[in-house]
Amino acid sequence: MSDRTATALLRRSPLDALDARVLLTHALGWRRTDLITRGDTPLDDAQVEAFAALERRRIAGEPVAQITGTREFFGLDFVVTPDVLIPRPDTELLVETALHAIDGAPRPRVADLGTGSGAIAIAVACSRPDAEVFATDRSPAALAVARRNGQRLVDPARPAGEVRFLEGSWFGAFSAVGAPASPSSSTSPHRFDLIVSNPPYIREGDPHLAQGDLRFEPVDALTDHADGLSAIRDIAAGAPDWLADDAPLWVEHGYDQAADVRAIFIALGYRDVESRRDLANIERITGGVRPVSHPR
């Protein structure tokens, strides 16, 4: 057998087997099944070097998603650049929980704060064509990626229209749609039936920030440059002004932050506060229903 086939290149690669397969199919323009059906076909010099170049980038630590420019999330293929976090399987729990929260609600209004690549907002919009979805981010570069993903993945003919991407920090972004700084009526058209967020929650100085893929991702989307909970506090404190009655807020957080996040929600008067576990059995998200006592 030739040593210049896809099978031989994979066998010799020092990369993780999955990473090697993803990068080789990307370099060759093949589908994954081609690695089986065409695995013993001799490759030319340009093909071998194309894979070797991608191999070198991965060995240097660059994330596979940034090398290929895409990452699958919730069955959708998202464009990824260094301006946004790479969508991760753990976050699919937040999407699943969001969809359950609005199940049966007619034309629900959903807000995704700190949208990054747009993964959460777009996954919800694609799963619920009748949902009005708003996605905010303070980074113009991140919003450009999110809008690109929205154009690629969201059907513009869906009943609720396109996802609306708004620039601004947390709830401040909604001034772009003419919403008041703090809606005062429970019937305000600016209220949401659900608010979700995957905010920066890694503590300042956490060694993970200097390890693995995180070294290549936007630091401001990873850490709050404080105790890891300041963004969650801000979101939880501001959300009642924007939530409809009996509407929930759900946030993603760190593997060891669930108890602290529940305490934040409970102190603010949220009802039915709970955390849910991801596939690794880690408490990954926490949510609660809008406080009844919060003034309008």
MARGULUM-689290 format. One record per residue: x, y, z of N, C-alpha, C, CB in turn. Coordinates in steps of 0.02 Angstrom, whole numbers, padded with zeros to 5 digits, always signed. Last residue first. Glycine has a CB too. Layout:
N
XYZXYZXYZXYZ ...
END
This chain:
296
-02139+02335+01942-02146+02351+01871-02129+02424+01860-02218+02335+01846 -02037+02252+02063-02080+02307+02043-02081+02317+01967-02059+02370+02076 -02047+02082+02106-02007+02134+02073-02053+02189+02047-01965+02103+02015 -02119+01979+02160-02116+02041+02197-02078+02097+02163-02086+02029+02264 -02098+01871+02077-02165+01901+02079-02162+01970+02110-02214+01857+02118 -01955+01847+01976-01983+01861+02042-02051+01895+02038-01935+01904+02082 -01956+01726+01844-01957+01797+01865-01988+01807+01934-01995+01837+01813 -01879+01571+01882-01935+01608+01854-01936+01678+01884-02002+01572+01868 -01714+01510+01838-01767+01525+01885-01820+01569+01851-01739+01560+01947 -01566+01407+01815-01621+01450+01794-01671+01462+01850-01656+01421+01735 -01407+01353+01760-01453+01367+01816-01506+01416+01791-01414+01397+01878 -01299+01225+01695-01342+01283+01687-01387+01291+01748-01385+01277+01622 -01217+01120+01741-01192+01165+01689-01234+01228+01680-01187+01129+01625 -01160+01005+01841-01212+01057+01843-01188+01115+01800-01226+01080+01918 -01111+00861+01752-01090+00923+01785-01148+00973+01784-01027+00954+01750 -01123+00746+01677-01151+00747+01745-01127+00806+01786-01134+00682+01781 -01092+00758+01548-01037+00738+01592-01058+00737+01665-00977+00784+01582 -01204+00811+01494-01192+00740+01482-01134+00713+01523-01179+00728+01409 -01257+00924+01628-01242+00907+01558-01226+00833+01552-01182+00950+01532 -01391+00963+01741-01327+00932+01726-01319+00916+01652-01318+00868+01767 -01460+01113+01810-01466+01052+01771-01397+01028+01748-01512+01063+01709 -01532+01194+01951-01476+01184+01906-01486+01118+01870-01408+01185+01944 -01664+01311+01995-01635+01244+01990-01575+01245+01944-01687+01193+01966 -01797+01399+02069-01726+01399+02049-01699+01328+02049-01685+01444+02098 -01929+01444+02085-01915+01379+02052-01843+01375+02027-01964+01367+01994 -01902+01621+02071-01939+01562+02094-01917+01500+02055-02015+01573+02085 -01796+01753+02128-01819+01708+02075-01853+01646+02106-01760+01686+02030 -01744+01841+02222-01815+01825+02225-01841+01781+02169-01853+01886+02225 -01611+01863+02236-01648+01912+02195-01722+01896+02191-01619+01915+02126 -01571+01751+02304-01566+01816+02338-01605+01870+02301-01494+01837+02345 -01585+01656+02202-01630+01654+02261-01630+01721+02297-01609+01597+02309 -01480+01692+02115-01550+01692+02093-01598+01696+02152-01564+01629+02050 -01369+01672+02200-01382+01737+02169-01455+01743+02148-01336+01749+02108 -01380+01535+02228-01385+01584+02283-01399+01654+02256-01320+01584+02324 -01357+01482+02101-01423+01473+02133-01432+01524+02189-01430+01401+02161 -01223+01519+02090-01272+01549+02045-01343+01540+02073-01267+01517+01975 -01164+01440+02190-01159+01513+02194-01211+01546+02150-01089+01536+02174 -01193+01312+02141-01219+01332+02206-01218+01408+02213-01178+01299+02263 -01122+01313+02015-01195+01304+02019-01224+01330+02086-01213+01231+02010 -00986+01317+01991-01020+01380+02010-01095+01372+02023-01010+01430+01956 -00903+01224+01935-00906+01227+02008-00945+01288+02034-00836+01229+02037 -00909+01238+01797-00922+01171+01826-00930+01173+01902-00866+01124+01808 -00989+01396+01757-00934+01350+01765-00952+01287+01802-00878+01384+01799 -01145+01416+01663-01093+01437+01710-01039+01383+01715-01123+01451+01780 -01286+01485+01575-01233+01434+01581-01179+01462+01628-01201+01416+01510 -01451+01528+01629-01382+01546+01612-01336+01485+01617-01356+01603+01659 -01618+01579+01605-01571+01523+01611-01502+01546+01590-01594+01463+01568 -01768+01643+01667-01699+01659+01646-01657+01597+01656-01671+01721+01685 -01944+01628+01624-01882+01609+01656-01819+01642+01626-01874+01535+01653 -02101+01706+01667-02051+01688+01617-01984+01674+01651-02043+01745+01564 -02200+01757+01748-02190+01684+01746-02141+01661+01693-02256+01650+01736 -02217+01902+01648-02236+01866+01709-02228+01791+01698-02310+01882+01729 -02070+01931+01548-02142+01930+01558-02157+01894+01623-02178+01896+01498 -01919+02021+01583-01956+01958+01578-02031+01968+01586-01931+01909+01631 -01860+02140+01608-01871+02123+01538-01910+02058+01529-01806+02117+01503 -01836+02156+01740-01866+02213+01705-01887+02195+01634-01817+02271+01704 -01768+02036+01772-01839+02045+01791-01873+02103+01756-01845+02053+01864 -01632+02057+01724-01681+02018+01685-01753+02029+01707-01665+01946+01691 -01540+02119+01808-01576+02159+01758-01633+02123+01724-01529+02181+01707 -01490+02019+01892-01520+02079+01922-01561+02118+01871-01466+02125+01951 -01440+01928+01800-01494+01907+01845-01529+01967+01876-01467+01860+01899 -01338+02006+01742-01394+01980+01701-01453+01962+01745-01371+01919+01661 -01255+02032+01852-01284+02087+01814-01345+02064+01774-01232+02118+01767 -01218+01901+01891-01253+01945+01937-01289+02001+01899-01204+01976+01989 -01150+01861+01775-01212+01826+01794-01252+01868+01844-01195+01756+01825 -01041+01946+01781-01088+01951+01725-01154+01917+01742-01058+01920+01661 -00980+01901+01901-01006+01970+01896-01055+01977+01838-00948+02019+01887 -00920+01779+01917-00992+01782+01930-01022+01852+01917-01007+01761+02001 -00785+01781+01908-00820+01735+01865-00896+01739+01871-00799+01666+01879 -00723+01881+01979-00732+01816+02013-00769+01765+01971-00769+01827+02078 -00645+01955+01841-00661+01962+01912-00669+01892+01942-00726+02005+01923 -00649+01950+01707-00591+01984+01737-00605+01999+01811-00576+02050+01699 -00738+01868+01654-00764+01934+01672-00710+01977+01704-00823+01927+01720 -00687+01767+01515-00682+01789+01584-00712+01858+01594-00610+01788+01607 -00729+01746+01380-00715+01690+01425-00717+01710+01499-00647+01661+01409 -00739+01856+01308-00797+01812+01305-00788+01753+01353-00807+01786+01234 -00615+01912+01322-00672+01947+01354-00736+01906+01351-00684+02014+01321 -00533+01830+01245-00529+01826+01318-00589+01858+01352-00465+01858+01343 -00576+01732+01109-00577+01801+01136-00583+01801+01212-00636+01840+01106 -00458+01593+01093-00525+01621+01092-00525+01690+01124-00575+01574+01128 -00338+01532+01109-00351+01561+01043-00420+01594+01039-00345+01507+00990 -00333+01475+01232-00281+01524+01216-00296+01562+01152-00214+01490+01210 -00429+01376+01231-00447+01440+01260-00396+01495+01244-00455+01434+01334 -00373+01257+01186-00407+01300+01138-00421+01369+01165-00472+01268+01117 -00239+01248+01307-00281+01220+01255-00312+01272+01209-00335+01180+01285 -00222+01380+01430-00215+01311+01408-00260+01295+01349-00230+01263+01467 -00246+01494+01497-00181+01489+01462-00169+01419+01435-00125+01510+01508 -00363+01475+01562-00361+01527+01511-00297+01524+01469-00368+01595+01543 -00339+01385+01664-00368+01359+01602-00365+01410+01545-00439+01337+01613 -00299+01458+01776-00247+01430+01732-00275+01403+01666-00210+01375+01767 -00378+01611+01809-00387+01538+01805-00336+01509+01756-00461+01520+01783 -00370+01748+01809-00312+01710+01832-00320+01635+01831-00296+01731+01900 -00541+01771+01840-00478+01802+01821-00420+01761+01850-00475+01875+01845 -00650+01632+01805-00620+01679+01852-00555+01708+01823-00606+01646+01919 -00769+01623+01677-00706+01597+01704-00674+01651+01747-00657+01576+01646 -00882+01673+01616-00887+01651+01686-00823+01621+01714-00943+01602+01692 -00971+01767+01501-00904+01751+01525-00907+01732+01599-00855+01810+01513 -01133+01684+01472-01090+01742+01481-01018+01721+01500-01118+01788+01536 -01251+01633+01390-01189+01597+01406-01136+01651+01414-01170+01544+01349 -01425+01652+01421-01358+01681+01412-01304+01631+01429-01351+01744+01455 -01597+01692+01392-01543+01644+01402-01477+01680+01391-01550+01583+01353 -01764+01722+01431-01698+01753+01421-01646+01699+01436-01688+01816+01466 -01931+01718+01376-01872+01680+01397-01810+01722+01383-01868+01611+01361 -02023+01806+01341-02049+01745+01371-01992+01701+01396-02092+01707+01321 -01997+01981+01367-01977+01917+01338-02006+01858+01377-01900+01911+01336 -02064+02141+01321-02049+02088+01369-02036+02022+01334-02107+02080+01419 -02105+02237+01235-02032+02226+01239-02015+02171+01290-01997+02290+01257 -02236+02262+01244-02215+02218+01188-02141+02203+01190-02233+02251+01122 -02299+02253+01409-02255+02286+01362-02235+02238+01306-02192+02312+01397 -02378+02209+01508-02401+02193+01440-02357+02225+01387-02474+02216+01431 -02325+02256+01620-02321+02184+01611-02345+02163+01542-02363+02148+01664 -02229+02404+01600-02293+02371+01596-02285+02296+01585-02336+02401+01541 -02102+02457+01595-02140+02464+01657-02206+02426+01657-02153+02536+01671 -01935+02427+01545-02007+02422+01530-02047+02421+01595-02022+02359+01489 -01809+02529+01548-01836+02481+01595-01911+02476+01583-01820+02500+01669 -01780+02598+01433-01724+02573+01473-01747+02522+01524-01689+02631+01509 -01890+02545+01299-01872+02589+01354-01816+02558+01396-01932+02603+01399 -01838+02508+01132-01868+02487+01195-01847+02534+01251-01847+02414+01212 -01784+02533+01009-01831+02581+01036-01865+02560+01100-01882+02596+00985 -01688+02448+00975-01753+02435+00945-01807+02480+00975-01772+02361+00955 -01579+02490+01046-01575+02493+00973-01641+02480+00939-01523+02444+00947 -01600+02459+01173-01615+02528+01155-01614+02537+01080-01566+02577+01188 -01550+02334+01191-01619+02339+01168-01640+02411+01154-01665+02309+01218 -01424+02338+01245-01429+02330+01172-01500+02342+01147-01407+02261+01152 -01434+02336+01379-01424+02401+01347-01432+02397+01272-01357+02428+01364 -01431+02208+01426-01497+02236+01409-01492+02305+01376-01540+02242+01472 -01270+02176+01367-01329+02146+01400-01393+02182+01378-01321+02148+01476 -01210+02303+01273-01194+02262+01331-01258+02241+01367-01148+02299+01379 -01232+02294+01094-01236+02326+01159-01222+02277+01214-01303+02357+01169 -01316+02266+00943-01253+02281+00976-01264+02317+01041-01208+02322+00929 -01419+02133+00891-01414+02200+00918-01349+02210+00955-01473+02215+00965 -01507+02042+00773-01443+02047+00807-01431+02121+00827-01385+02020+00763 -01646+01947+00757-01625+02017+00760-01562+02022+00804-01682+02063+00789 -01682+01820+00641-01656+01837+00708-01631+01909+00705-01598+01787+00729 -01823+01850+00530-01753+01836+00544-01736+01850+00618-01708+01878+00500 -01992+01787+00558-01940+01828+00526-01870+01809+00548-01953+01900+00541 -02086+01703+00605-02067+01757+00649-02012+01801+00619-02043+01729+00716 -02100+01609+00498-02156+01652+00519-02136+01712+00562-02206+01612+00556 -01962+01614+00381-01994+01586+00441-02047+01635+00467-01940+01571+00496 -01893+01661+00275-01965+01657+00266-02000+01627+00327-01982+01616+00205 -01761+01648+00302-01789+01716+00307-01865+01716+00299-01759+01760+00254 -01699+01522+00400-01743+01533+00343-01775+01603+00348-01798+01478+00339 -01534+01526+00453-01604+01541+00471-01644+01557+00408-01607+01600+00521 -01404+01506+00401-01439+01451+00432-01514+01463+00446-01406+01435+00495 -01344+01619+00342-01331+01552+00314-01382+01501+00338-01261+01530+00333 -01383+01725+00421-01400+01727+00349-01392+01657+00318-01354+01777+00312 -01328+01685+00543-01400+01692+00536-01421+01691+00463-01423+01756+00569 -01192+01692+00514-01223+01627+00529-01299+01630+00522-01204+01603+00599 -01183+01830+00499-01165+01785+00443-01196+01716+00453-01088+01780+00436 -01216+01871+00627-01260+01889+00571-01246+01844+00510-01250+01963+00551 -01105+01819+00696-01172+01795+00711-01221+01811+00654-01198+01827+00776 -01001+01894+00641-01001+01822+00633-01072+01795+00644-00951+01788+00682 -01041+02020+00685-01033+02008+00613-01033+01934+00598-00967+02041+00588 -01036+02005+00822-01101+02012+00790-01097+02001+00714-01131+02081+00805 -00897+02002+00840-00937+01942+00855-01004+01946+00820-00946+01934+00931 -00868+02134+00805-00839+02079+00766-00877+02015+00778-00765+02070+00785 -00936+02210+00902-00957+02215+00831-00929+02157+00790-00933+02281+00801 -00982+02155+01057-00926+02152+01009-00952+02157+00938-00885+02088+01019 -01091+02144+01136-01057+02209+01136-01001+02212+01085-01031+02226+01205 -01240+02069+01078-01169+02063+01095-01138+02132+01092-01132+02013+01047 -01397+01981+01069-01357+02040+01082-01283+02022+01093-01383+02078+01143 -01539+01933+00981-01473+01912+01004-01429+01974+01011-01442+01861+00955 -01706+01878+00980-01661+01935+00982-01595+01911+01010-01690+01994+01024 -01839+01800+00897-01775+01792+00932-01732+01853+00923-01738+01729+00906 -01995+01741+00902-01959+01802+00889-01895+01800+00930-02002+01866+00906 -02042+01582+00840-02014+01621+00896-01980+01684+00870-01965+01578+00936 -02081+01500+00739-02128+01551+00760-02102+01595+00815-02193+01520+00782 -01983+01404+00722-01990+01456+00670-02037+01513+00690-02013+01425+00607 -01887+01331+00823-01952+01363+00833-01961+01419+00783-01960+01389+00906 -01765+01290+00773-01809+01239+00803-01880+01265+00814-01780+01216+00869 -01708+01408+00730-01718+01354+00681-01766+01301+00707-01652+01322+00662 -01703+01480+00850-01743+01505+00793-01757+01451+00742-01706+01564+00760 -01615+01402+00925-01684+01411+00948-01728+01433+00889-01688+01464+01005 -01500+01417+00847-01527+01350+00859-01599+01354+00882-01484+01313+00912 -01483+01555+00857-01499+01526+00792-01527+01455+00800-01437+01524+00747 -01452+01572+00994-01510+01607+00963-01531+01573+00898-01493+01680+00949 -01335+01492+01005-01395+01479+01045-01457+01509+01011-01387+01507+01116 -01244+01546+00906-01263+01475+00909-01328+01463+00946-01208+01436+00941 -01185+01666+00883-01257+01662+00871-01285+01592+00880-01272+01685+00801 -01057+01683+00921-01068+01657+00853-01141+01655+00834-01038+01588+00846 -01114+01794+01039-01054+01767+01008-01066+01747+00936-01028+01708+01047 -01217+01840+01124-01231+01785+01078-01169+01756+01045-01276+01809+01025 -01261+01907+01244-01192+01887+01232-01188+01830+01182-01158+01867+01297 -01421+01839+01268-01374+01892+01286-01302+01869+01279-01388+01917+01357 -01562+01812+01183-01498+01779+01197-01447+01833+01207-01477+01729+01138 -01735+01809+01207-01675+01849+01203-01614+01807+01223-01680+01912+01249 -01891+01778+01130-01832+01750+01163-01774+01798+01154-01815+01680+01136 -02062+01761+01129-02008+01808+01118-01949+01786+01161-02030+01882+01134 -02173+01642+01046-02134+01667+01103-02080+01716+01082-02103+01609+01142 -02299+01601+00976-02253+01654+00954-02212+01683+01012-02293+01710+00919 -02369+01521+01115-02381+01547+01047-02334+01606+01032-02454+01569+01039 -02292+01386+01197-02305+01458+01199-02315+01484+01128-02247+01496+01234 -02255+01255+01180-02326+01269+01186-02342+01343+01188-02353+01237+01246 -02101+01282+01253-02144+01232+01221-02218+01249+01232-02128+01161+01247 -02012+01359+01315-02060+01394+01273-02106+01345+01236-02024+01439+01222 -01935+01267+01385-01967+01322+01422-02020+01357+01381-01915+01373+01444 -01882+01185+01287-01933+01157+01333-01971+01213+01368-01900+01111+01385 -01791+01274+01233-01847+01250+01192-01902+01220+01235-01822+01199+01141 -01703+01288+01342-01740+01346+01315-01800+01324+01275-01694+01389+01272 -01652+01160+01352-01692+01187+01408-01733+01247+01384-01646+01207+01466 -01582+01152+01231-01636+01104+01246-01682+01130+01300-01606+01037+01266 -01489+01256+01253-01538+01260+01198-01597+01214+01211-01505+01243+01131 -01418+01206+01361-01453+01270+01368-01505+01278+01313-01403+01328+01366 -01363+01091+01305-01411+01084+01360-01450+01148+01370-01374+01066+01426 -01271+01141+01218-01333+01115+01189-01385+01104+01243-01320+01049+01151 -01157+01167+01287-01206+01222+01281-01271+01199+01249-01177+01279+01242 -01078+01055+01272-01108+01068+01337-01165+01119+01333-01055+01094+01386 -01025+01064+01141-01082+01019+01155-01116+01033+01221-01059+00948+01153 -00990+01235+01097-00971+01172+01128-01033+01130+01142-00932+01184+01192 -00928+01354+00981-00986+01321+01012-00967+01251+01036-01045+01316+00961 -00795+01457+01022-00812+01398+00984-00872+01364+01016-00751+01348+00979 -00821+01632+01031-00809+01568+01064-00829+01512+01017-00849+01564+01130 -00752+01742+00905-00807+01713+00944-00785+01650+00979-00868+01699+00899 -00645+01783+00830-00685+01836+00863-00740+01808+00908-00715+01881+00812 -00586+01682+00758-00557+01699+00824-00595+01753+00861-00486+01721+00815 -00738+01602+00695-00677+01641+00686-00647+01654+00755-00691+01708+00647 -00851+01491+00618-00815+01509+00679-00752+01548+00659-00796+01445+00721 -01011+01450+00561-00948+01481+00546-00916+01503+00611-00956+01542+00498 -01095+01298+00601-01083+01369+00614-01014+01391+00591-01090+01383+00688 -01213+01191+00556-01143+01202+00542-01128+01277+00546-01124+01175+00472 -01320+01102+00669-01309+01156+00621-01235+01170+00614-01347+01219+00643 -01343+01014+00773-01359+00992+00705-01350+01044+00651-01429+00969+00704 -01291+01083+00880-01362+01070+00878-01385+01053+00807-01400+01131+00903 -01153+01123+00788-01185+01134+00852-01260+01126+00842-01168+01205+00881 -00995+01111+00710-01064+01087+00714-01091+01098+00784-01069+01012+00694 -00896+01241+00650-00907+01194+00705-00982+01175+00705-00886+01225+00774 -00768+01309+00542-00836+01289+00558-00838+01244+00619-00869+01254+00498 -00636+01331+00508-00682+01387+00502-00754+01370+00518-00679+01414+00434 -00531+01246+00523-00579+01230+00470-00628+01287+00458-00617+01167+00488 -00465+01315+00626-00428+01294+00566-00476+01281+00508-00386+01230+00582 -00562+01332+00721-00535+01392+00689-00495+01374+00626-00491+01430+00738 -00586+01198+00755-00641+01239+00729-00616+01302+00694-00689+01258+00785 -00463+01159+00809-00486+01130+00746-00540+01173+00714-00512+01059+00757 -00358+01287+00879-00418+01244+00881-00438+01219+00812-00476+01282+00913 -00182+01276+00885-00240+01310+00857-00300+01263+00856-00225+01336+00785 -00068+01209+00926-00120+01223+00975-00182+01255+00948-00093+01265+01027 +00027+01159+00845+00043+01222+00878-00011+01244+00927+00055+01276+00826 -00045+01055+00791+00008+01038+00838+00030+01101+00877+00069+01007+00801 -00124+01129+00702-00155+01097+00760-00103+01078+00813-00194+01034+00738 -00027+01170+00610-00066+01220+00647-00098+01190+00709-00120+01251+00602 +00016+01047+00561+00063+01090+00597+00025+01143+00638+00111+01124+00549 -00100+01003+00495-00073+00965+00551-00027+01009+00594-00034+00904+00526 -00107+01093+00391-00159+01095+00443-00136+01058+00505-00225+01065+00417 +00006+01050+00321+00002+01119+00345-00050+01126+00400-00015+01166+00287 -00027+00918+00289+00030+00930+00333+00028+01001+00362+00096+00919+00295 -00131+00940+00198-00145+00909+00262-00089+00923+00312-00156+00834+00254 -00056+00998+00095-00114+01034+00124-00131+01006+00192-00175+01030+00077 +00034+00897+00063+00059+00958+00095+00002+00998+00127+00097+01001+00045 -00053+00806+00002-00014+00785+00060+00010+00847+00099+00046+00742+00040 -00100+00883-00106-00146+00857-00055-00110+00838+00008-00184+00797-00082 +00018+00905-00178-00020+00962-00152-00069+00939-00097-00059+00997-00209 +00057+00776-00217+00098+00815-00171+00059+00872-00139+00158+00844-00208 -00089+00665-00215-00034+00701-00246+00003+00744-00195-00060+00744-00305 -00127+00499-00154-00137+00571-00153-00077+00605-00187-00146+00597-00082 -00204+00343-00197-00144+00384-00190-00160+00459-00196-00092+00364-00243 -00334+00273-00102-00318+00307-00165-00255+00350-00155-00377+00350-00189 -00380+00217+00012-00319+00188-00016-00300+00218-00083-00328+00113-00024 -00500+00286+00043-00442+00288+00088-00377+00262+00060-00458+00251+00149 -00620+00297-00013-00563+00320-00053-00498+00319-00014-00576+00390-00080 -00709+00247+00080-00717+00225+00011-00657+00244-00033-00780+00255-00019 -00662+00309+00199-00670+00236+00194-00669+00215+00120-00735+00213+00228 -00660+00440+00175-00601+00412+00207-00603+00336+00205-00595+00437+00279 -00785+00469+00130-00733+00460+00080-00669+00430+00110-00718+00527+00047 -00861+00495+00241-00866+00428+00212-00813+00415+00159-00936+00417+00182 -00835+00630+00259-00806+00581+00306-00808+00510+00277-00842+00583+00373 -00792+00707+00101-00839+00691+00155-00808+00638+00199-00907+00666+00126 -00655+00815+00055-00691+00752+00055-00746+00753+00109-00644+00694+00067 -00558+00910+00042-00625+00925+00016-00668+00864+00012-00620+00958-00051 -00436+00891+00098-00449+00857+00035-00515+00877+00003-00448+00783+00045 -00443+00963+00216-00388+00976+00169-00403+00948+00100-00323+00946+00196 -00555+00904+00276-00557+00975+00259-00503+00990+00206-00546+01019+00321 -00511+00776+00298-00568+00786+00253-00572+00859+00231-00634+00764+00288 -00407+00808+00388-00392+00778+00323-00450+00786+00275-00375+00704+00332 -00473+00862+00498-00428+00905+00460-00411+00875+00392-00363+00916+00499 -00548+00751+00541-00581+00813+00523-00536+00856+00479-00602+00852+00586 -00445+00658+00567-00496+00644+00516-00530+00708+00493-00547+00594+00543 -00375+00723+00671-00342+00706+00608-00392+00694+00553-00297+00645+00617 -00472+00728+00773-00445+00791+00744-00414+00777+00676-00394+00823+00791 -00485+00590+00797-00542+00629+00772-00518+00694+00740-00592+00644+00828 -00355+00555+00843-00383+00524+00784-00441+00564+00754-00407+00453+00800 -00238+00682+00883-00296+00643+00904-00331+00618+00841-00345+00686+00949 -00086+00676+00784-00146+00708+00811-00194+00657+00841-00181+00749+00758 +00017+00620+00716+00024+00624+00789-00038+00654+00823+00085+00665+00806 -00015+00508+00582-00026+00573+00612-00018+00571+00688-00095+00599+00594 -00009+00384+00523+00054+00415+00545+00043+00479+00585+00097+00429+00485 -00141+00356+00490-00104+00309+00533-00041+00341+00562-00086+00245+00493 -00172+00459+00403-00206+00455+00468-00167+00410+00516-00278+00429+00459 -00090+00424+00295-00080+00488+00328-00112+00487+00398-00110+00544+00286 -00146+00300+00257-00077+00303+00282-00064+00368+00320-00028+00296+00225 -00274+00340+00215-00267+00291+00269-00197+00295+00299-00280+00220+00243 -00242+00424+00108-00275+00451+00167-00267+00404+00227-00350+00464+00154 -00075+00387+00049-00148+00381+00047-00177+00412+00110-00170+00307+00040 +00060+00367+00038+00033+00433+00022-00043+00429+00011+00067+00463-00040 +00115+00246+00043+00117+00284+00105+00091+00355+00095+00189+00286+00133 +00024+00113-00038+00061+00176-00040+00060+00210+00028+00032+00222-00094 +00042-00060+00000+00000+00000+00000+00044+00063+00000-00048+00000+00062 
END
